[in-house]
Amino acid sequence: MRIQYIPECFLLLLFVTSSIEAYNILVLTPITSPSHSFVFKPLVEGLVERGHFVTYWNGLQSSKSSLSESSGNLRLLMSPNLFTLFFRLPRILMNYCRVVYEDTVFHQLINSKERYDLIIVDGFANDCILFLAEVLDVPFVYLSCLAPPPWLLYQIGSPLALEQFPNPVGHRDRMNLWQRMFNSVTTPLGIYFHRWLVLPLIEHVASQTLGINNLTSIVDIENRYLSLMLVNSHFSVNYHLPTASAVVEVGGIHMAGKQESTKLSKELASFLDDSGDAGFIIISFGSMIRSDGLPKEFRRIFMSTFARLQQRVVWKWENDSIFDEDGGKIPSNVKTISWLPQRELLKHPKVRLFISHGGLLSQFETVYYGVPSICLPIWADHPINAQKSEDDGYAIRINWDDLTEEKLYNAIQLILTNPRYSQRVKQVFALMHDQIDNPLDRAIYWIEYVIRHQGAPHLRNASRDLALPQRALLDVLLILSVAMISAAYFALCLGRFCYSQCRRKKVPVDANKKKN
């Protein structure tokens, strides 16, 4: 294997010889997060092991924006008015895209004479990078690290299934009338918000920053070059995804690559092994939220709750000095660590419960190792992930606004003492593991398939050429409605005409009878 680092970026050139035909693949995730990188890393490594030449741009070193600055602000992310944050996203993305277009790596790629066979793009917030697909004249594949937003499903031609597939701000798959109405209104709004507001702003930034007039629209680039969408979802964890031929589910791909065993420190291993029959609990809010950044009242709720438990607690906590500032004390059964070896802890025989934010990767790992959970969703897809796991019976969802010491303690006791949670998670565990192939092999197969078949245009769904009202058959329903109303109106007019004719014939007869 040859690895070359290009200065001032995270661009990796990876190559390994193999007996199979080697393809030249460009992987682009300049706007990303650690959780998304965890999904892409095993895919890149898997492609390299297959003998392919992979160029990987992962993350912007110099990007500073309100999105990254707000990532640790729980109050902002928990804001009841998520629509405010949603409407701030276009400006945030504009700032990100401006950084992308000014980055050295982007200009290296746009001026490159290298010939690529395929581009793989992170499906979240990387629209601005799609101009490279047109410049390089290469088909591309989306990898969506979470259940795809409506605009990605719409672009790939997948049915939206509004009656049973909730969008990220929706409810659940079994919806009543008003929930279906909410889903049917917010999903198209999300699609057109992205298409009519977000994309034009990005195109304006591209034109302004790159100094190019008459740029091809991002929608046109997607229509021409988008070949496939890989989705990090699986029916054991996510709601059933309506799919087209060009949509392939690869849920749990981050666990399908090489398992890098992280050896627990002697201190941590001793802490866990000495937990006895009571076992231990894991608490982590992922890479996005720092536990030491939690509001003081929440920190106190957790600490006072954990102090009442027989179980030991391992908590991802970044700054122990916060406890001194609060004037508090870490309970003797709680161990804080700045970064958890989460998967090593989840497969430990003494683990009893996982408390998390409901991030998708954590949900997959929870099911993969058969551990029940308590979810405190924060934003984005966390609420819908938490809802699904609670609906499936292996987790309890608690909203931050409802969090109290008693509610948290009772939830912990319920999962620890009621065997149905552990039994149910084992059933879902069996569903996840019962697959004909692993997600990584599946993803690599379809990537190679698209390359072998020159972009696989035969996978293109005919509905991709239709507007949303046409896909929803609203034009057909309109014509049928007009026809039915016209037929009813004609029948009514005909009935009135026949009735009036009958009355005219009866009137003379009755008049003659009166004269006689």
Secondary structure, DSSP 4 states (H G I P E B T S, - for coil): -EEEEPTTS-EEEEE---SSPP-EEEEEESS--HHHHHHHHHHHHHHHHTT-EEEEEE--SS---HHHHHTT-HHHHT-S-HHHHHHHHHHHHHHHHHHHHHSHHHHHHHT-----SEEEEESSS-GGGGHHHHHHT--EEEEESSSPPHHHHHHHT----TTT---TTS--SS--HHHHHHHHHHHHHHHHHIIIIIHHHHHHHHHHHHT-SSPPPHHHHHHHHEEEEEE---TTTSPPPP--TTEEE-TTGGGTS-----PPPHHHHHHHHTTGGG-EEEE--TTTS-GGGS-HHHHHHHHHHHTT-SSEEEEE-S-THHHHHHT----TTEEEESS--HHHHHTSTTEEEEEE---HHHHHHHHHTT--EEE---STTHHHHHHHHHHTTSEEE--GGG--HHHHHHHHHHHHH-HHHHHHHHHHHHHHH--SS-HHHHHHHHHHHHHHTTT-GGG--GGGGS-HHHHTTHHHHHHHHHHHHHHHHHHHHHHHHHHHHHHHHHHHHHHHHHH-
